[in-house]
Amino acid sequence: MALLFYGLGLAQQTTYNFMPGTDFSQFHTFKWVTIPGSVHPNQIVNREIRMAVVSQLTGKGLTQTNSDDADLYVGYQVALDQEKQWTALAMGEFGFGGMREASSSTISNGTLVVDIFSTANKELVWTGEATKTLSPGKNQQKTLNKAVAKMMKNFPPPAR
C-alpha cells in the first residue's frame, strides 16, 4: 500500500490555460525566446525541454523558425524545489503491533512552465504547467516528452 501512495505522489500533474477568443488557426510559425528573469537548467536539460516542446508544436502543424516575424514566440521557465517524503512500514496483524519503521528521503519536484505569446498583439495566448517533471536521471527525455505531451494535449484549444 505504501508503494501505491508513493507512486501516486510522484504522478505528473499538468494544467493549461489560454486567452479566450484567440483564433489559434491563424498561427503557423513559432520562434524560441528567452523569458527575461526566467530560470533555465543546464544545457543538456535545456535541449531536452526544447526538443519535447518542438515535437509537440510541429506535430500540431506549426513550423519552427528563427525569423522575428514568427506568429508565436515560445519560452519556458523551470522551478526546482525539494521536499521531504516519508515512507512508513508497519508489521504485524493489520498493521497493528509488531515493528514499525519510518524513513525519509528528499525528492526534487521540478515544474516546467511553457508560455506562448502572439507576436501580433504581444499577449500571452497559452500557458501550460507540468509539475514533478524535472529530475536528474537517465530517463529525463522520456519523462519530459510524456509531461509535455500531456500538458499540450489540448493545444491548440478548440475553436468556440
VMD Tcl script that draws the C-alpha trace (Angstrom):
set ca {
  {0.00 0.00 0.00}
  {2.87 2.36 0.78}
  {4.19 1.78 -2.72}
  {0.80 2.65 -4.18}
  {0.74 6.00 -2.37}
  {4.38 6.61 -3.28}
  {3.55 6.13 -6.97}
  {0.53 8.39 -6.77}
  {2.56 11.09 -5.08}
  {5.06 11.15 -7.94}
  {2.49 11.40 -10.74}
  {2.95 14.32 -13.07}
  {0.27 16.96 -12.87}
  {-0.42 19.26 -15.80}
  {-2.59 22.30 -16.33}
  {-3.07 24.79 -19.11}
  {-4.93 28.00 -19.79}
  {-5.47 30.20 -22.83}
  {-6.68 33.63 -23.78}
  {-10.41 33.42 -24.52}
  {-11.39 34.45 -28.03}
  {-7.98 33.69 -29.56}
  {-8.16 32.20 -33.06}
  {-5.36 29.64 -32.93}
  {-5.92 28.69 -36.59}
  {-4.14 31.93 -37.58}
  {-0.83 30.71 -36.11}
  {1.55 28.79 -38.36}
  {5.10 29.54 -37.18}
  {6.90 29.86 -33.86}
  {10.24 31.09 -32.58}
  {12.01 30.33 -29.30}
  {12.58 33.29 -26.99}
  {14.09 33.64 -23.55}
  {11.69 34.97 -20.96}
  {13.50 37.72 -19.02}
  {14.31 36.70 -15.46}
  {13.43 33.07 -16.07}
  {15.43 30.20 -14.63}
  {16.94 27.73 -17.07}
  {18.64 24.44 -16.27}
  {21.94 23.25 -17.72}
  {22.48 22.94 -21.48}
  {21.51 19.27 -21.61}
  {18.14 19.77 -19.92}
  {17.57 22.96 -21.92}
  {17.97 20.96 -25.14}
  {15.71 18.17 -23.84}
  {12.94 20.64 -22.92}
  {13.13 22.34 -26.30}
  {13.07 19.00 -28.14}
  {9.94 17.92 -26.24}
  {8.11 21.20 -26.92}
  {9.18 21.39 -30.59}
  {7.99 17.82 -31.11}
  {4.53 18.71 -29.82}
  {4.22 22.01 -31.71}
  {5.44 20.62 -35.05}
  {3.20 17.59 -34.55}
  {0.29 20.00 -34.40}
  {1.22 21.65 -37.71}
  {3.34 24.59 -36.59}
  {6.74 25.31 -38.14}
  {9.75 26.44 -36.15}
  {11.62 29.46 -37.47}
  {14.37 31.83 -36.40}
  {12.60 34.78 -38.00}
  {11.42 37.65 -35.82}
  {8.15 37.75 -37.76}
  {7.03 34.34 -36.49}
  {3.37 34.13 -35.50}
  {4.19 32.93 -31.99}
  {7.01 33.30 -29.51}
  {7.58 30.31 -27.24}
  {9.51 30.41 -23.98}
  {9.77 28.36 -20.84}
  {10.68 28.61 -17.18}
  {11.55 25.96 -14.64}
  {11.35 25.80 -10.87}
  {13.14 23.19 -8.83}
  {12.47 22.59 -5.18}
  {12.93 19.76 -2.76}
  {10.62 18.22 -0.21}
  {10.83 15.51 2.40}
  {8.94 12.33 1.68}
  {8.11 9.92 4.49}
  {7.54 6.23 3.98}
  {6.09 4.23 6.87}
  {6.11 0.47 7.24}
  {4.17 -1.41 9.92}
  {4.50 -5.11 10.52}
  {2.02 -7.19 12.41}
  {-1.60 -8.14 12.11}
  {-3.44 -5.48 10.10}
  {-0.54 -3.09 10.69}
  {-1.08 -3.04 14.45}
  {1.56 -4.16 16.91}
  {4.90 -5.53 15.93}
  {7.69 -3.49 14.46}
  {7.12 -0.05 12.95}
  {9.60 1.75 10.78}
  {9.63 5.12 9.06}
  {12.19 6.52 6.70}
  {12.55 9.80 4.93}
  {14.08 10.80 1.66}
  {14.45 14.07 -0.18}
  {12.89 14.27 -3.62}
  {13.16 17.04 -6.18}
  {10.00 18.44 -7.70}
  {10.64 20.13 -10.98}
  {7.98 22.30 -12.56}
  {8.09 23.27 -16.22}
  {6.04 26.22 -17.48}
  {5.68 26.80 -21.23}
  {4.37 30.20 -22.33}
  {3.21 31.01 -25.87}
  {2.81 34.62 -26.96}
  {1.14 36.12 -30.02}
  {3.64 38.35 -31.80}
  {0.83 40.38 -33.41}
  {-0.62 41.77 -30.18}
  {2.24 40.90 -27.76}
  {-0.10 38.91 -25.49}
  {0.24 35.63 -23.70}
  {-2.22 33.38 -25.56}
  {-1.44 30.00 -23.98}
  {0.36 28.73 -20.88}
  {0.92 25.22 -19.62}
  {2.47 23.81 -16.48}
  {3.76 20.34 -15.68}
  {4.81 19.53 -12.12}
  {7.09 16.73 -10.96}
  {8.64 16.75 -14.42}
  {12.30 17.65 -13.98}
  {14.62 15.43 -12.04}
  {18.10 14.23 -12.85}
  {18.24 10.80 -14.35}
  {18.77 8.74 -17.41}
  {15.09 8.85 -18.40}
  {14.83 12.65 -18.34}
  {13.94 12.94 -22.06}
  {11.26 10.26 -21.78}
  {9.80 11.98 -18.71}
  {9.83 15.38 -20.41}
  {8.25 14.03 -23.61}
  {5.45 12.45 -21.59}
  {4.85 15.58 -19.49}
  {4.87 17.99 -22.43}
  {2.57 15.72 -24.45}
  {0.14 15.59 -21.52}
  {0.39 19.37 -20.98}
  {-0.18 20.18 -24.66}
  {-2.82 17.51 -25.29}
  {-5.47 20.20 -25.83}
  {-3.27 22.62 -27.76}
  {-4.50 24.39 -29.70}
  {-7.72 24.82 -27.77}
  {-10.89 24.07 -29.73}
  {-12.49 27.00 -31.51}
  {-15.68 28.25 -29.88}
}
mol new
graphics top color blue
foreach p $ca { graphics top sphere $p radius 0.5 }
foreach p [lrange $ca 0 end-1] q [lrange $ca 1 end] { graphics top cylinder $p $q radius 0.2 }
display resetview
